[in-house]
Amino acid sequence: MDIGKLVTRCSSEHPAEAFLFEPSALIPFERAWRDQQLWQQRLLEDPSSPAAVWLLQHSACYTLGRGASAEHLHFDPNESPAPLHRIDRGGEVTHHLPGQLVAYPVLDLQRHSPDLHWYMRQLEHVVLDVLHDLGLRGESIPGLTGVWMEGCKVAAIGVGCRRWITQHGLALNVDCELQGFAEITPCGLVGHPVGRLCDWLPGLTVSDVQPLLRQSLAARFHLAWTPQA
């Protein structure tokens, strides 16, 4: 994930150019977090810099948002079954693992709408668009964050923001194993099971879903992907 190359920001009349990183290998959480921080800092220092989006899968880990309660961990934090990270996003504990497609947009919301509520609803709509394209019907639930199907949470959303520059994003369960979610209370929500898209569409894989997510992100945030050399 080379973040050294930049392009000139497009005018508001046209889609804004954005770098798209789609690593084929599993990415440790720390590496993706570091790259987002570096790009966020670049945007803070040079507002004309382009946005960047990562679409990837993580090796297994757990993350806790700012102020998240350790009560939602069903294990001793010192003996975690997978790496455990406390990070600078909102929300409670979540689980990342192969078979879950993660999107990390690093955007300047002042180019869109400087409103975190708007932004999180847009991320929900990105997932709902993908589900619609797959012939599935998802829903958002008033008062909760994420996307649901038949009462099961299939996508978690948690963001960080610094001077309107975003970090973190969404995690969509495609064909991941679900056992690791039993080690936590996902997102701190008791009585809300976790689901995955392959339960509705057997055989569905991340490679099937990734182009749809890429397309929906570009449409919702008016982005034009910049080819990488």
Secondary structure, DSSP 8 states (H G I E B T S, - for coil): -----------TTS-EEEEEE--SS-B-HHHHHHHHHHHHHHHHH-TTS-EEEEEE-B-SEEEE-TT--GGGBSS-GGG-SS-EEE-SSSSSEEEE-TTEEEEEEE-BGGGT-S-HHHHHHHHHHHHHHHHHHTT---B--TTS-SEEETTEEEEEEEEEEETTEEEEEEEEESS---GGGGGB-GGG-TT--B--GGGTSTT--HHHHHHHHHHHHHHHHTEEEE---
